[in-house]
Amino acid sequence: MTGAELLSAMAQGQLPAPSITQTMPMRLLEVAHGYVKFAAHADERHLNPLGGVHGGFAATVLDSATACAVHAALEAGVGYGTVDLNIKMVRPIPRHTELYAEGRLLNLSKSIGIAEATLKDADGKLYAHATCTCSILRG
């Protein structure tokens, strides 16, 4: 299967979701060539010592969105791995609020994929933004 076909099968429940979706409650909603959309929400398992949502929550969700946007543009049998993730936290992540991470492919070459993603609420308020570089792993 191509990357988009594999991710679509996961989104439709035809293949199991990766285990990270249990640690970070998120589900894949949409998949297209070079595009993905996840829904995610933080809860009491994701708090830092001060009681706010740990920055790692947004980082993990945005890593998934950016990397899966790259994956959604790859042909069958080609892998990838994140080598660089840059995140800007815009405001604190709320608990028990559905947020949406949209990842978009910016550029794909034989060896590198570049993508960006946003983490927003249902009203479009931005909570975090990320860019990533993925190494493309060809057999």
C-alpha contacts under 8 A as a table, 3 or more apart, distances in Angstrom:
res1	aa1	res2	aa2	distance
1	M	4	A	7.91
1	M	5	E	5.60
1	M	6	L	5.80
1	M	75	E	7.56
1	M	76	A	4.96
1	M	77	G	7.55
2	T	5	E	5.11
2	T	6	L	6.17
2	T	72	A	7.51
2	T	73	A	7.86
2	T	74	L	6.12
2	T	75	E	4.57
2	T	76	A	4.00
2	T	77	G	7.36
3	G	6	L	5.16
3	G	7	L	6.16
3	G	71	H	5.03
3	G	72	A	4.54
3	G	73	A	6.23
3	G	74	L	5.18
3	G	75	E	6.15
3	G	76	A	6.40
4	A	7	L	5.22
4	A	8	S	5.95
4	A	31	V	6.45
4	A	32	A	6.29
4	A	33	H	6.08
4	A	34	G	7.89
4	A	71	H	6.93
4	A	72	A	4.06
4	A	73	A	6.45
4	A	74	L	7.41
5	E	8	S	5.07
5	E	9	A	6.14
5	E	72	A	7.77
6	L	9	A	5.18
6	L	10	M	6.45
6	L	15	L	7.97
7	L	10	M	5.03
7	L	11	A	6.18
7	L	31	V	6.77
7	L	68	C	7.96
7	L	72	A	7.04
8	S	11	A	4.95
8	S	12	Q	6.14
8	S	30	E	7.49
8	S	31	V	5.84
9	A	12	Q	5.15
9	A	13	G	6.19
9	A	14	Q	4.97
9	A	15	L	5.55
10	M	13	G	5.08
10	M	14	Q	5.77
10	M	15	L	4.66
10	M	16	P	5.85
10	M	17	A	5.61
10	M	28	L	7.56
11	A	14	Q	7.67
11	A	17	A	7.67
11	A	27	R	7.33
11	A	28	L	5.11
11	A	29	L	6.07
11	A	30	E	7.15
11	A	31	V	7.86
12	Q	15	L	7.70
13	G	16	P	6.33
13	G	17	A	7.60
17	A	21	T	6.80
18	P	21	T	6.01
19	S	22	Q	5.53
19	S	23	T	7.09
20	I	23	T	5.11
20	I	24	M	5.95
20	I	25	P	7.99
21	T	24	M	5.08
21	T	25	P	5.13
21	T	26	M	5.14
21	T	27	R	6.67
22	Q	25	P	5.41
22	Q	26	M	7.53
24	M	40	A	7.41
24	M	41	H	7.69
24	M	42	A	7.27
24	M	57	F	7.00
24	M	60	T	7.70
24	M	61	V	7.46
25	P	40	A	5.55
25	P	41	H	5.91
25	P	42	A	7.00
26	M	38	F	6.38
26	M	39	A	5.36
26	M	40	A	4.05
26	M	41	H	6.74
26	M	61	V	7.65
27	R	38	F	5.44
27	R	39	A	5.42
27	R	40	A	6.58
28	L	31	V	7.78
28	L	36	V	7.40
28	L	37	K	6.09
28	L	38	F	4.44
28	L	39	A	6.58
29	L	36	V	7.54
29	L	37	K	5.47
29	L	38	F	5.35
29	L	39	A	6.75
30	E	35	Y	7.86
30	E	36	V	5.44
30	E	37	K	5.01
30	E	38	F	7.17
31	V	35	Y	5.77
31	V	36	V	4.59
31	V	37	K	6.71
31	V	72	A	7.17
32	A	35	Y	5.02
32	A	36	V	6.45
32	A	72	A	6.68
33	H	69	A	7.76
33	H	72	A	5.28
33	H	73	A	5.13
34	G	69	A	4.72
34	G	70	V	5.82
34	G	71	H	7.32
34	G	72	A	4.91
34	G	73	A	4.71
34	G	103	G	7.93
34	G	104	R	5.74
34	G	105	L	4.82
35	Y	68	C	7.73
35	Y	69	A	4.76
35	Y	70	V	7.86
35	Y	72	A	6.47
35	Y	102	E	7.33
35	Y	103	G	5.58
35	Y	104	R	4.72
35	Y	105	L	6.42
36	V	65	A	6.40
36	V	68	C	6.63
36	V	69	A	5.50
36	V	72	A	7.49
36	V	102	E	5.75
36	V	103	G	5.23
36	V	104	R	6.88
37	K	65	A	6.98
37	K	100	Y	6.79
37	K	101	A	5.58
37	K	102	E	4.40
37	K	103	G	6.36
38	F	65	A	7.00
38	F	100	Y	5.59
38	F	101	A	5.07
38	F	102	E	6.48
39	A	98	E	6.43
39	A	99	L	5.65
39	A	100	Y	4.61
39	A	101	A	6.40
40	A	61	V	7.46
40	A	98	E	5.72
40	A	99	L	5.26
40	A	100	Y	6.27
40	A	101	A	7.57
41	H	95	R	6.83
41	H	96	H	5.80
41	H	97	T	5.58
41	H	98	E	4.96
41	H	99	L	5.96
42	A	45	R	7.57
42	A	46	H	6.11
42	A	53	V	6.98
42	A	57	F	7.19
42	A	93	I	7.68
42	A	94	P	7.04
42	A	95	R	5.00
42	A	96	H	5.81
42	A	97	T	7.14
43	D	46	H	5.79
43	D	47	L	7.54
43	D	53	V	7.83
43	D	95	R	5.18
43	D	96	H	5.67
44	E	47	L	5.87
44	E	95	R	7.52
46	H	53	V	5.52
46	H	54	H	5.78
46	H	57	F	6.58
47	L	50	L	7.64
47	L	51	G	5.36
47	L	52	G	5.24
47	L	53	V	4.36
47	L	54	H	5.11
48	N	51	G	5.39
48	N	52	G	5.57
48	N	53	V	5.91
48	N	54	H	4.75
49	P	52	G	7.57
52	G	92	P	7.54
52	G	93	I	7.75
52	G	94	P	8.00
53	V	57	F	7.07
53	V	92	P	7.19
53	V	93	I	5.84
53	V	94	P	6.89
53	V	95	R	6.94
54	H	57	F	5.77
54	H	58	A	7.85
55	G	58	A	5.60
55	G	59	A	6.28
55	G	89	M	7.87
56	G	59	A	4.77
56	G	60	T	5.88
57	F	60	T	5.31
57	F	61	V	6.29
58	A	61	V	5.19
58	A	62	L	5.93
58	A	93	I	7.52
58	A	119	L	7.58
58	A	128	A	6.99
59	A	62	L	5.23
59	A	63	D	5.91
59	A	87	I	6.80
60	T	63	D	5.03
60	T	64	S	6.22
61	V	64	S	5.16
61	V	65	A	6.30
61	V	101	A	7.06
62	L	65	A	4.91
62	L	66	T	6.00
62	L	101	A	6.58
62	L	103	G	7.75
62	L	117	A	6.16
62	L	118	T	7.18
62	L	119	L	7.14
62	L	129	H	7.57
62	L	130	A	6.30
63	D	66	T	5.35
63	D	67	A	5.92
63	D	82	T	7.88
63	D	85	L	6.93
63	D	130	A	7.80
63	D	132	C	7.47
64	S	67	A	5.35
64	S	68	C	5.77
65	A	68	C	5.27
65	A	69	A	6.10
65	A	101	A	6.22
65	A	102	E	6.17
65	A	103	G	4.66
65	A	117	A	6.18
66	T	69	A	5.18
66	T	70	V	6.63
66	T	102	E	7.99
66	T	103	G	4.87
66	T	104	R	6.69
66	T	105	L	7.46
66	T	115	A	5.25
66	T	116	E	5.48
66	T	117	A	5.58
66	T	130	A	7.56
66	T	131	T	6.86
66	T	132	C	6.23
67	A	70	V	5.15
67	A	71	H	6.20
67	A	80	Y	7.95
67	A	81	G	7.57
67	A	82	T	6.61
67	A	103	G	7.92
67	A	115	A	7.18
67	A	132	C	7.28
67	A	134	C	6.87
68	C	71	H	4.62
68	C	72	A	5.90
68	C	103	G	7.34
69	A	72	A	5.11
69	A	73	A	6.90
69	A	103	G	5.30
69	A	104	R	5.35
69	A	105	L	5.42
69	A	115	A	6.65
70	V	73	A	5.49
70	V	74	L	6.86
70	V	104	R	7.71
70	V	105	L	5.66
70	V	108	L	7.60
70	V	113	G	5.94
70	V	114	I	7.07
70	V	115	A	6.51
70	V	134	C	7.50
71	H	74	L	5.29
71	H	79	G	7.56
71	H	80	Y	7.06
73	A	105	L	7.77
74	L	78	V	6.29
74	L	79	G	7.82
75	E	78	V	6.02
77	G	138	R	7.61
77	G	139	G	7.47
78	V	136	I	7.21
78	V	137	L	5.94
78	V	138	R	5.16
78	V	139	G	6.88
79	G	136	I	6.03
79	G	137	L	4.76
79	G	138	R	6.46
80	Y	134	C	6.12
80	Y	135	S	5.47
80	Y	136	I	4.50
80	Y	137	L	5.17
81	G	134	C	5.21
81	G	135	S	5.33
81	G	136	I	6.83
81	G	137	L	7.59
82	T	85	L	7.11
82	T	132	C	6.91
82	T	133	T	6.01
82	T	134	C	4.29
82	T	135	S	6.36
83	V	132	C	7.55
83	V	133	T	5.80
83	V	134	C	5.44
83	V	135	S	6.42
84	D	132	C	5.35
84	D	133	T	5.11
84	D	134	C	7.01
85	L	130	A	6.91
85	L	131	T	5.93
85	L	132	C	4.42
85	L	133	T	6.71
86	N	130	A	5.40
86	N	131	T	5.32
86	N	132	C	6.22
87	I	128	A	6.99
87	I	129	H	5.74
87	I	130	A	4.32
87	I	131	T	6.73
88	K	128	A	5.58
88	K	129	H	5.29
88	K	130	A	6.27
89	M	92	P	7.48
89	M	127	Y	6.32
89	M	128	A	4.49
89	M	129	H	6.72
90	V	126	L	6.80
90	V	127	Y	5.00
90	V	128	A	5.14
90	V	129	H	7.64
91	R	126	L	7.74
91	R	127	Y	5.12
91	R	128	A	7.12
92	P	127	Y	6.84
93	I	127	Y	6.48
94	P	97	T	6.05
97	T	121	D	7.70
98	E	121	D	6.53
98	E	122	A	7.36
99	L	119	L	6.47
99	L	120	K	5.50
99	L	121	D	4.55
99	L	122	A	6.73
100	Y	118	T	7.82
100	Y	119	L	5.48
100	Y	120	K	5.28
100	Y	121	D	6.03
100	Y	122	A	7.31
101	A	117	A	6.45
101	A	118	T	5.43
101	A	119	L	4.42
101	A	120	K	6.54
102	E	117	A	5.26
102	E	118	T	5.56
102	E	119	L	6.84
103	G	115	A	6.84
103	G	116	E	5.66
103	G	117	A	4.13
103	G	118	T	6.83
104	R	115	A	5.51
104	R	116	E	5.51
104	R	117	A	6.23
105	L	108	L	7.42
105	L	113	G	7.45
105	L	114	I	6.13
105	L	115	A	4.27
105	L	116	E	6.63
106	L	113	G	7.69
106	L	114	I	5.40
106	L	115	A	4.90
106	L	116	E	6.95
107	N	113	G	5.73
107	N	114	I	5.13
107	N	115	A	6.93
108	L	111	S	7.86
108	L	112	I	5.99
108	L	113	G	4.41
108	L	114	I	6.41
109	S	112	I	5.30
109	S	113	G	6.29
110	K	136	I	6.85
111	S	135	S	5.87
111	S	136	I	4.72
111	S	137	L	7.14
112	I	133	T	6.77
112	I	134	C	5.66
112	I	135	S	4.89
112	I	136	I	5.41
113	G	133	T	5.71
113	G	134	C	4.97
113	G	135	S	6.48
113	G	136	I	6.69
114	I	131	T	7.31
114	I	132	C	5.73
114	I	133	T	4.63
114	I	134	C	6.32
115	A	131	T	5.66
115	A	132	C	5.48
115	A	133	T	6.72
116	E	129	H	7.48
116	E	130	A	5.49
116	E	131	T	4.17
116	E	132	C	6.32
117	A	129	H	5.79
117	A	130	A	5.26
117	A	131	T	6.43
118	T	126	L	7.06
118	T	127	Y	7.72
118	T	128	A	5.93
118	T	129	H	4.50
118	T	130	A	6.46
119	L	126	L	6.03
119	L	127	Y	5.53
119	L	128	A	5.15
119	L	129	H	6.27
120	K	123	D	7.66
120	K	124	G	5.37
120	K	125	K	5.22
120	K	126	L	4.51
120	K	127	Y	5.56
120	K	128	A	7.32
121	D	124	G	5.29
121	D	125	K	5.46
121	D	126	L	6.96
121	D	127	Y	7.69
122	A	125	K	7.49
126	L	129	H	7.69
